[in-house]
Amino acid sequence: MYDPERGKDSDFNGVAAADVEADFRRLQGEWRRADTAVADMDSDHTSAARPTRRGWSTST
C-alpha cells in the first residue's frame, strides 16, 4: 500500500484494477490488527506516538 518512495499519491494513482480486491483485503487485515492492538486499552488511553513521514515515532 503506501510507500513514500513511490511518490505522494502512488497509492491512488498507481492502482491496478486487478489488485483492488487483494489490496482491500490487506487493508481490512490492517484494521483488524489495529483493533486487536488496542482492544485492551482504556478509552482514555493516550500515546506519545505521532506519525512521521517514515512511520511512527515515540520519541518526545
N, C-alpha and C positions, 0 to 999 in steps of 0.2 A: 504494500500500500504506500503510504507516504514515505518518500525518500528524498531528503533535501538535495542530494547530489544530482537528482534527475530534474530539478527545477521546481519552482514555487507551485505551479499548478499541474504538475505531471499526473497527480492522482485523479485529475478530472480530464485533462486534455489527452492523456496517453491511454485512455480506456479502450480496450478491445472488446467488442460485443461478446465474443466467445468466452471472455474471462469474468463477465459480470456475476454470474451465479456463484462461482468459486470465491471471488473476492467478497461478495456479500456474506457468504457462509463464514469466511475468515473474520470479517468484521463482527458478526454475531458471536463468534467464539471469543473475540477480544472483549466484547461486552460481558459475556458470561464469566470470563476470568477476572475482569474488573469487579463485577458484583461479588464474586467469591472472595476476592482480596479484602473487601470492606464489609463483608457480611457481619462480622463480629464487632465492628466499631460502633460506638455510641453515635447518635445523630449529631451530637455537639462536638465530635472529634475534629480537631484542626490539625493541619500539617504544615510544616515549613517548606515542603516541596513546591517548586514552581517550574513551569515549563520554560525551556530554553530552546534555542534553535537546533540543538543536538539531542534533545530528550528532556529528562527531568533532573533538576538539581536540588539537593537537600542542604547545600551549604548556605550559611547566612551571611 
